[in-house]
Amino acid sequence: MGQACVDYVGRVPVYPVEDSKMELEGLFISCGGPAATALVTLARLGVPTSFLGSISDDPFGVQIADSLEEERVNISFLKITPGHSSQFAFIAVTIGEGKRTIFWNRSSAPELTPKEVSLDRFPGARILHLDGLMLDAGKEAAEQAKKRGMTVVMDTETLREGTLELLSRVDILIVSESFADALVGAEAPRQKALEGLRELGPRQVVITLGAKGSVGLDLNGIIHQHAFPVVSMDTTGAGDVYHGAYIYGLLQRWNMVECMAFASAAAALKCMNGGGWRGIPDIKAIDGLMKGKSVGYPY
């Protein structure tokens, strides 16, 4: 459950200064969004998924729906409200570093409401994945998932009002470095951040650190996973691919160390491939990158 959007990604030699001109060295169109990208990652890995979100019937919304269907993500329960605008982003990617700057336009389509949430439609589902961008609907979905014995996974980048309340309903929490910094301060040790996040309710917590890898905490202690060394074309969506790949590991009943290693490899390949959803790797590519690599070590 969460967000989907259309991304226009332009490649630039360097990030331009204000009030200047810059010729693009490439432009491609893809879809994105935290929850949607995670589900496409799972679909690439052979996992049946269904997307719960809200879009409109404008050209961007049509492209989102068509792209999800092409990726074999079920959209039978996607909310489509005519007469609004769906979310759109322009992303400038710096050639050589693969760093991205995102300019985005919020969707005007109404969010899912708690009354519109029903997990009765998914009797065989094992995991509910949330991106924290529809808090009220997310809380209701998490409550229903708990009653069904499902595992609730959440990723979040920004500390918003109501986010901490939702975290108390989450089993597996994966957050960005900026979220951890907002919670405990940028100067706080990672162990303090991990412990603070676990005290909010999740049994497993992971902080993604970009090129520095990721750190995680469960009952067995703290694990640090190195980032796999690749030449990055575009970091857009890498964190979302990490989330989807981590969920794949959960479905295989892997431990946290194994999930983090697999997710790190998937995210690295996404950075190396670029290309929006086209750059999301398959299982063969991920396994190939992981061969002979250390999966993690005690922190």
C-alpha angles and dihedrals in degrees: 000000000000146000136355127177145162117257127203104197119196124187117219130183092230132355106271125240118241118280094020138107128244129185114224116236092202140356130197136169124225139150124253144159127143101262095035093051092048090053093048088052090053091046090053087054092053100259119139109236140176125203122221111193145113129257138149133240094255120118092270091051092049090051092049092051094045093047093050091050091049088054090052095248111146111241098175090119099039110129112234116185114188122228100033136096124255122220119282134182138188113208125195111205119195112225114236096022100044091218116150138210116202127210111184143179118215119236116250092204111114116259123244111275124218089251090059093055117098124157089186084094090067108051093161098045117125102182136039113201119198130184094197095239097115100046102176094045089042093055091051093047091049091051091051091046092052091053089052094050092247123149113246115215123185136183123192137174102181131051105230134173107279096020095108091052090055091049090065087068095049127100101188119031124189115181137176123250090250091056091052091048091051090051102047106005132270093263095053117109115257090242090060091050092049093047091047091052093049091051087063091067114272117120092211126035130182130185115202114215104185112226089005092065123230140294126213140185132202135145090293094059139255123331128191118204119196119225111250110250110248137144103258120225097173132352093199110129095002093124091050090051088051089056094049093047091048089054089051088058091050090054089054088051092241121161122250094266092055093044092051093049093049092045092049092052092049092050092048092053091049089054091048094047099042113180103116113255089351088069096057107116129231127231094266093056093047093049090048093054092047097053110116093003127127108245098208146311138221111279 
